[in-house]
């Protein structure tokens, strides 16, 4: 792998490397990540860590990737210089292979990195439980300055809390376990909390910051976690700080909420590309 070079042209677009699951319908997963980064003017790259049979109705199968992800990441290493960052999400790799991936990431030392820890797609088959996420965190979080962006369900599973704790558990109970394992920050998304308001929370060892609350929007959308975390990475690469990027990511998602659509008229709505294409007259 190549060491960072000081001669990267200053006008080179920032690069976001996405490691995650391949949803062929693009409602979530790597295709959603790539689209979000490209819309912000970043150069996306992607390596699959999980292959899925998935559409707007749900996910019916998740398999490990056919080609070794570590080799693919190492092949991309010469490009990973200057302004670049990393997003990690759905992963179906065996534990030993994931540890090898973590060793590679430690060597690459991405300047900015975010982990969207996924237990399962929003509809269909599951993949991980809380113990799986804890094992992954123990290998991954010491490799860099990681922001972790769980929803309350993922955070509760990680903390070993019962399902009924998802809506009412304290912020500390849901975020401290991540910090104890080595996360630099926890962006706890508020969509699964109770009430008519949605409020995300940003937590570090220094304290808790409440992000701006918003009225709860009606209906479900596919790929909200993917869109939020990929947009955060893109905005960070464009110069926003952690909190600005989180708040702006949520704002951008809400702006697109009512423009979601179901390809072919079936399944849960997914976010449309931005800008929205105008129907021909």
BAZA-192795 format. One record per residue (C-alpha): residue number from 1; x, y, z. Coordinates in Angstrom, 3 decimals. Example, Ala and Ser with C-alpha at 12.3 -4.5 7.8 and 13.67 -1.06 7.14 Angstrom:
BEGIN
pt nr=1&c1=12.300&c2=-4.500&c3=7.800
pt nr=2&c1=13.670&c2=-1.060&c3=7.140
// end
This chain:
BEGIN
pt nr=1&c1=0.000&c2=0.000&c3=0.000
pt nr=2&c1=1.176&c2=3.517&c3=-0.757
pt nr=3&c1=1.963&c2=6.132&c3=1.846
pt nr=4&c1=0.107&c2=9.480&c3=1.648
pt nr=5&c1=1.681&c2=11.829&c3=-0.904
pt nr=6&c1=2.094&c2=15.574&c3=-0.321
pt nr=7&c1=1.663&c2=16.432&c3=-4.021
pt nr=8&c1=-2.099&c2=15.919&c3=-4.397
pt nr=9&c1=-3.496&c2=18.862&c3=-6.424
pt nr=10&c1=-5.565&c2=21.188&c3=-4.187
pt nr=11&c1=-8.573&c2=21.160&c3=-6.550
pt nr=12&c1=-8.857&c2=17.377&c3=-6.531
pt nr=13&c1=-12.368&c2=16.424&c3=-5.296
pt nr=14&c1=-12.383&c2=14.800&c3=-1.866
pt nr=15&c1=-12.757&c2=11.035&c3=-1.955
pt nr=16&c1=-15.123&c2=8.890&c3=0.091
pt nr=17&c1=-14.486&c2=5.151&c3=0.314
pt nr=18&c1=-17.630&c2=3.211&c3=1.203
pt nr=19&c1=-17.447&c2=-0.316&c3=2.613
pt nr=20&c1=-20.810&c2=-2.001&c3=3.027
pt nr=21&c1=-23.605&c2=-4.066&c3=1.568
pt nr=22&c1=-24.738&c2=-4.163&c3=-2.050
pt nr=23&c1=-28.471&c2=-3.479&c3=-2.348
pt nr=24&c1=-29.169&c2=-3.948&c3=-6.068
pt nr=25&c1=-32.246&c2=-1.705&c3=-5.893
pt nr=26&c1=-30.146&c2=1.258&c3=-4.622
pt nr=27&c1=-32.634&c2=2.071&c3=-1.903
pt nr=28&c1=-29.883&c2=1.548&c3=0.667
pt nr=29&c1=-26.347&c2=0.241&c3=0.864
pt nr=30&c1=-23.376&c2=1.077&c3=-1.307
pt nr=31&c1=-25.337&c2=2.479&c3=-4.245
pt nr=32&c1=-27.137&c2=4.885&c3=-1.928
pt nr=33&c1=-23.807&c2=5.882&c3=-0.342
pt nr=34&c1=-22.168&c2=6.482&c3=-3.703
pt nr=35&c1=-25.082&c2=8.593&c3=-4.885
pt nr=36&c1=-25.056&c2=10.728&c3=-1.727
pt nr=37&c1=-21.325&c2=11.436&c3=-1.995
pt nr=38&c1=-21.482&c2=12.202&c3=-5.715
pt nr=39&c1=-24.342&c2=14.665&c3=-5.170
pt nr=40&c1=-22.053&c2=16.633&c3=-2.837
pt nr=41&c1=-19.229&c2=16.768&c3=-5.363
pt nr=42&c1=-17.110&c2=14.068&c3=-3.732
pt nr=43&c1=-15.499&c2=11.199&c3=-5.618
pt nr=44&c1=-16.988&c2=7.920&c3=-4.338
pt nr=45&c1=-15.317&c2=4.527&c3=-4.310
pt nr=46&c1=-16.911&c2=1.354&c3=-2.955
pt nr=47&c1=-16.025&c2=-2.149&c3=-1.848
pt nr=48&c1=-18.705&c2=-4.728&c3=-1.041
pt nr=49&c1=-18.611&c2=-6.416&c3=2.369
pt nr=50&c1=-21.980&c2=-8.155&c3=1.864
pt nr=51&c1=-24.083&c2=-9.269&c3=-1.103
pt nr=52&c1=-27.856&c2=-9.158&c3=-0.775
pt nr=53&c1=-31.011&c2=-10.296&c3=-2.527
pt nr=54&c1=-33.045&c2=-7.190&c3=-1.879
pt nr=55&c1=-35.664&c2=-4.902&c3=-3.360
pt nr=56&c1=-38.219&c2=-2.409&c3=-2.101
pt nr=57&c1=-40.262&c2=-5.169&c3=-0.477
pt nr=58&c1=-37.442&c2=-6.489&c3=1.696
pt nr=59&c1=-34.181&c2=-8.409&c3=1.930
pt nr=60&c1=-34.337&c2=-12.186&c3=1.557
pt nr=61&c1=-30.657&c2=-13.162&c3=1.662
pt nr=62&c1=-27.268&c2=-11.822&c3=2.777
pt nr=63&c1=-24.008&c2=-13.528&c3=1.778
pt nr=64&c1=-20.318&c2=-12.732&c3=2.240
pt nr=65&c1=-18.712&c2=-11.033&c3=-0.766
pt nr=66&c1=-17.359&c2=-13.293&c3=-3.503
pt nr=67&c1=-14.082&c2=-11.378&c3=-3.874
pt nr=68&c1=-11.734&c2=-10.647&c3=-0.963
pt nr=69&c1=-12.566&c2=-7.109&c3=0.284
pt nr=70&c1=-9.142&c2=-6.607&c3=1.865
pt nr=71&c1=-7.391&c2=-7.129&c3=-1.466
pt nr=72&c1=-9.800&c2=-4.727&c3=-3.129
pt nr=73&c1=-9.219&c2=-2.055&c3=-0.470
pt nr=74&c1=-5.462&c2=-2.501&c3=-0.741
pt nr=75&c1=-5.726&c2=-2.083&c3=-4.518
pt nr=76&c1=-7.412&c2=1.285&c3=-3.957
pt nr=77&c1=-4.778&c2=2.442&c3=-1.457
pt nr=78&c1=-2.777&c2=4.582&c3=-3.930
pt nr=79&c1=-5.891&c2=6.753&c3=-4.387
pt nr=80&c1=-6.442&c2=7.254&c3=-0.650
pt nr=81&c1=-4.455&c2=10.435&c3=-0.122
pt nr=82&c1=-5.241&c2=14.045&c3=0.658
pt nr=83&c1=-8.865&c2=14.770&c3=1.577
pt nr=84&c1=-10.469&c2=11.381&c3=1.939
pt nr=85&c1=-12.638&c2=9.518&c3=4.382
pt nr=86&c1=-14.267&c2=6.178&c3=5.023
pt nr=87&c1=-17.743&c2=4.880&c3=5.730
pt nr=88&c1=-18.368&c2=1.341&c3=7.008
pt nr=89&c1=-21.804&c2=-0.273&c3=7.179
pt nr=90&c1=-23.307&c2=-3.725&c3=6.531
pt nr=91&c1=-20.659&c2=-6.439&c3=6.805
pt nr=92&c1=-21.089&c2=-10.202&c3=6.290
pt nr=93&c1=-17.395&c2=-11.087&c3=6.590
pt nr=94&c1=-16.233&c2=-13.818&c3=8.948
pt nr=95&c1=-14.592&c2=-12.630&c3=12.175
pt nr=96&c1=-11.032&c2=-13.473&c3=11.090
pt nr=97&c1=-11.452&c2=-11.695&c3=7.752
pt nr=98&c1=-12.920&c2=-8.649&c3=9.487
pt nr=99&c1=-9.874&c2=-8.476&c3=11.766
pt nr=100&c1=-7.668&c2=-8.493&c3=8.662
pt nr=101&c1=-9.729&c2=-5.660&c3=7.230
pt nr=102&c1=-9.312&c2=-3.705&c3=10.463
pt nr=103&c1=-5.537&c2=-4.163&c3=10.282
pt nr=104&c1=-5.576&c2=-2.711&c3=6.767
pt nr=105&c1=-7.706&c2=0.237&c3=7.896
pt nr=106&c1=-5.305&c2=0.931&c3=10.760
pt nr=107&c1=-2.481&c2=1.155&c3=8.218
pt nr=108&c1=-4.460&c2=3.410&c3=5.871
pt nr=109&c1=-5.433&c2=5.722&c3=8.767
pt nr=110&c1=-8.436&c2=7.478&c3=7.173
pt nr=111&c1=-8.571&c2=11.104&c3=8.385
pt nr=112&c1=-12.345&c2=10.884&c3=8.850
pt nr=113&c1=-14.351&c2=7.732&c3=9.368
pt nr=114&c1=-17.905&c2=6.812&c3=10.303
pt nr=115&c1=-19.433&c2=3.435&c3=11.130
pt nr=116&c1=-23.152&c2=2.914&c3=10.567
pt nr=117&c1=-23.602&c2=-0.334&c3=12.546
pt nr=118&c1=-26.380&c2=-2.380&c3=10.969
pt nr=119&c1=-28.126&c2=-5.276&c3=12.660
pt nr=120&c1=-30.377&c2=-5.975&c3=9.676
pt nr=121&c1=-31.976&c2=-4.238&c3=6.690
pt nr=122&c1=-35.145&c2=-2.380&c3=7.640
pt nr=123&c1=-37.300&c2=-5.215&c3=6.232
pt nr=124&c1=-36.483&c2=-8.880&c3=5.756
pt nr=125&c1=-33.739&c2=-11.137&c3=7.056
pt nr=126&c1=-31.352&c2=-10.126&c3=9.823
pt nr=127&c1=-27.597&c2=-10.516&c3=9.983
pt nr=128&c1=-26.149&c2=-9.488&c3=13.359
pt nr=129&c1=-27.055&c2=-9.282&c3=17.029
pt nr=130&c1=-25.584&c2=-7.167&c3=19.806
pt nr=131&c1=-22.734&c2=-9.550&c3=20.501
pt nr=132&c1=-21.685&c2=-9.393&c3=16.829
pt nr=133&c1=-21.564&c2=-5.605&c3=16.965
pt nr=134&c1=-19.537&c2=-5.698&c3=20.186
pt nr=135&c1=-17.034&c2=-8.079&c3=18.597
pt nr=136&c1=-16.750&c2=-5.848&c3=15.534
pt nr=137&c1=-16.349&c2=-2.743&c3=17.674
pt nr=138&c1=-13.513&c2=-4.302&c3=19.657
pt nr=139&c1=-11.598&c2=-4.901&c3=16.422
pt nr=140&c1=-12.564&c2=-1.730&c3=14.564
pt nr=141&c1=-12.743&c2=1.215&c3=16.956
pt nr=142&c1=-9.100&c2=1.116&c3=18.106
pt nr=143&c1=-7.982&c2=1.520&c3=14.459
pt nr=144&c1=-8.870&c2=5.224&c3=14.185
pt nr=145&c1=-10.986&c2=8.163&c3=15.290
pt nr=146&c1=-14.379&c2=6.616&c3=14.612
pt nr=147&c1=-17.768&c2=8.267&c3=14.743
pt nr=148&c1=-20.468&c2=5.630&c3=15.288
pt nr=149&c1=-24.022&c2=6.407&c3=14.096
pt nr=150&c1=-26.473&c2=3.830&c3=15.513
pt nr=151&c1=-30.210&c2=4.183&c3=15.764
pt nr=152&c1=-31.690&c2=3.456&c3=19.181
pt nr=153&c1=-32.398&c2=-0.194&c3=18.317
pt nr=154&c1=-28.798&c2=-0.834&c3=17.310
pt nr=155&c1=-27.516&c2=1.009&c3=20.365
pt nr=156&c1=-29.796&c2=-0.968&c3=22.693
pt nr=157&c1=-28.658&c2=-4.277&c3=21.195
pt nr=158&c1=-25.022&c2=-3.223&c3=21.550
pt nr=159&c1=-25.611&c2=-2.320&c3=25.200
pt nr=160&c1=-27.373&c2=-5.633&c3=25.890
pt nr=161&c1=-30.663&c2=-3.915&c3=26.739
pt nr=162&c1=-34.072&c2=-5.569&c3=26.139
pt nr=163&c1=-36.112&c2=-4.543&c3=23.072
pt nr=164&c1=-38.564&c2=-2.567&c3=25.201
pt nr=165&c1=-35.704&c2=-0.217&c3=26.150
pt nr=166&c1=-35.388&c2=1.118&c3=22.610
pt nr=167&c1=-37.777&c2=4.037&c3=23.103
pt nr=168&c1=-37.143&c2=4.973&c3=26.720
pt nr=169&c1=-33.547&c2=4.096&c3=27.652
pt nr=170&c1=-31.366&c2=7.037&c3=28.665
pt nr=171&c1=-28.870&c2=8.545&c3=26.265
pt nr=172&c1=-26.043&c2=7.490&c3=28.584
pt nr=173&c1=-27.183&c2=3.862&c3=28.646
pt nr=174&c1=-27.284&c2=3.777&c3=24.852
pt nr=175&c1=-24.021&c2=5.601&c3=24.122
pt nr=176&c1=-21.562&c2=4.930&c3=26.962
pt nr=177&c1=-20.854&c2=1.338&c3=25.822
pt nr=178&c1=-19.608&c2=2.638&c3=22.456
pt nr=179&c1=-17.356&c2=5.220&c3=24.093
pt nr=180&c1=-15.959&c2=2.622&c3=26.474
pt nr=181&c1=-14.864&c2=0.449&c3=23.545
pt nr=182&c1=-13.113&c2=3.353&c3=21.839
pt nr=183&c1=-15.536&c2=5.427&c3=19.737
pt nr=184&c1=-14.516&c2=9.057&c3=19.496
pt nr=185&c1=-18.162&c2=10.133&c3=19.160
pt nr=186&c1=-21.608&c2=8.549&c3=19.044
pt nr=187&c1=-24.256&c2=10.105&c3=16.833
pt nr=188&c1=-27.416&c2=8.580&c3=18.309
pt nr=189&c1=-30.218&c2=8.971&c3=15.799
pt nr=190&c1=-33.589&c2=9.798&c3=17.302
pt nr=191&c1=-36.091&c2=8.318&c3=14.877
pt nr=192&c1=-36.903&c2=5.321&c3=17.086
pt nr=193&c1=-37.566&c2=7.346&c3=20.238
pt nr=194&c1=-41.102&c2=8.106&c3=21.388
pt nr=195&c1=-42.903&c2=11.413&c3=20.905
pt nr=196&c1=-43.850&c2=13.791&c3=18.120
pt nr=197&c1=-40.366&c2=15.275&c3=17.883
pt nr=198&c1=-37.225&c2=13.651&c3=16.497
pt nr=199&c1=-33.949&c2=14.733&c3=18.068
pt nr=200&c1=-30.518&c2=13.304&c3=17.394
pt nr=201&c1=-27.837&c2=13.419&c3=20.064
pt nr=202&c1=-24.064&c2=13.796&c3=19.673
pt nr=203&c1=-22.085&c2=12.260&c3=22.524
pt nr=204&c1=-18.357&c2=12.314&c3=23.281
pt nr=205&c1=-16.264&c2=11.810&c3=26.398
pt nr=206&c1=-16.634&c2=15.566&c3=26.930
pt nr=207&c1=-20.429&c2=15.517&c3=27.097
pt nr=208&c1=-23.787&c2=15.394&c3=25.339
pt nr=209&c1=-24.933&c2=17.809&c3=22.628
pt nr=210&c1=-28.566&c2=17.870&c3=21.520
pt nr=211&c1=-29.007&c2=18.486&c3=17.804
pt nr=212&c1=-31.937&c2=20.638&c3=16.601
pt nr=213&c1=-35.287&c2=18.838&c3=17.062
pt nr=214&c1=-37.772&c2=18.460&c3=14.220
pt nr=215&c1=-41.401&c2=17.309&c3=13.939
pt nr=216&c1=-41.726&c2=13.612&c3=13.212
pt nr=217&c1=-42.501&c2=12.981&c3=9.545
pt nr=218&c1=-45.122&c2=10.445&c3=8.544
pt nr=219&c1=-44.396&c2=7.201&c3=6.753
pt nr=220&c1=-41.244&c2=5.137&c3=6.331
pt nr=221&c1=-38.349&c2=5.623&c3=3.950
pt nr=222&c1=-35.669&c2=3.189&c3=2.856
pt nr=223&c1=-32.034&c2=3.925&c3=3.460
pt nr=224&c1=-32.335&c2=6.754&c3=5.976
pt nr=225&c1=-29.299&c2=5.587&c3=7.949
pt nr=226&c1=-27.228&c2=5.152&c3=4.785
pt nr=227&c1=-28.162&c2=8.590&c3=3.486
pt nr=228&c1=-27.453&c2=10.308&c3=6.807
pt nr=229&c1=-24.041&c2=8.774&c3=7.417
pt nr=230&c1=-22.830&c2=9.071&c3=3.800
pt nr=231&c1=-23.964&c2=12.698&c3=3.679
pt nr=232&c1=-22.171&c2=13.362&c3=6.978
pt nr=233&c1=-18.948&c2=11.983&c3=5.527
pt nr=234&c1=-19.305&c2=14.090&c3=2.386
pt nr=235&c1=-19.987&c2=17.263&c3=4.360
pt nr=236&c1=-17.027&c2=16.614&c3=6.642
pt nr=237&c1=-14.823&c2=16.220&c3=3.568
pt nr=238&c1=-16.159&c2=19.579&c3=2.360
pt nr=239&c1=-15.086&c2=21.282&c3=5.572
pt nr=240&c1=-18.047&c2=21.183&c3=7.969
pt nr=241&c1=-17.288&c2=20.240&c3=11.558
pt nr=242&c1=-18.828&c2=17.180&c3=13.193
pt nr=243&c1=-21.961&c2=18.857&c3=14.527
pt nr=244&c1=-22.561&c2=21.016&c3=11.456
pt nr=245&c1=-22.328&c2=17.931&c3=9.253
pt nr=246&c1=-24.754&c2=15.959&c3=11.413
pt nr=247&c1=-27.350&c2=18.730&c3=11.588
pt nr=248&c1=-27.090&c2=19.483&c3=7.863
pt nr=249&c1=-27.357&c2=15.784&c3=6.988
pt nr=250&c1=-30.631&c2=15.535&c3=8.908
pt nr=251&c1=-31.908&c2=18.725&c3=7.267
pt nr=252&c1=-31.085&c2=17.436&c3=3.787
pt nr=253&c1=-32.880&c2=14.155&c3=4.501
pt nr=254&c1=-36.006&c2=15.958&c3=5.680
pt nr=255&c1=-36.018&c2=18.196&c3=2.603
pt nr=256&c1=-36.174&c2=15.088&c3=0.395
pt nr=257&c1=-38.705&c2=13.154&c3=2.485
pt nr=258&c1=-41.788&c2=14.059&c3=0.444
pt nr=259&c1=-40.028&c2=13.441&c3=-2.878
pt nr=260&c1=-39.434&c2=9.748&c3=-2.116
pt nr=261&c1=-40.849&c2=7.254&c3=-4.605
pt nr=262&c1=-41.317&c2=3.515&c3=-5.114
pt nr=263&c1=-39.755&c2=2.283&c3=-8.382
pt nr=264&c1=-42.391&c2=0.400&c3=-10.343
pt nr=265&c1=-44.976&c2=1.484&c3=-7.794
pt nr=266&c1=-44.147&c2=-1.277&c3=-5.270
pt nr=267&c1=-42.370&c2=-1.458&c3=-1.953
pt nr=268&c1=-41.333&c2=1.127&c3=0.592
pt nr=269&c1=-40.402&c2=4.542&c3=-0.834
pt nr=270&c1=-36.744&c2=5.322&c3=-1.455
pt nr=271&c1=-35.085&c2=8.698&c3=-1.760
pt nr=272&c1=-34.929&c2=10.112&c3=-5.254
pt nr=273&c1=-31.703&c2=11.451&c3=-6.719
pt nr=274&c1=-30.974&c2=15.118&c3=-6.220
pt nr=275&c1=-31.651&c2=17.243&c3=-8.120
pt nr=276&c1=-35.024&c2=15.707&c3=-8.937
pt nr=277&c1=-35.488&c2=14.937&c3=-12.595
pt nr=278&c1=-38.262&c2=16.881&c3=-14.346
pt nr=279&c1=-40.884&c2=14.805&c3=-16.094
pt nr=280&c1=-40.814&c2=15.290&c3=-19.879
pt nr=281&c1=-43.780&c2=17.238&c3=-21.246
// end
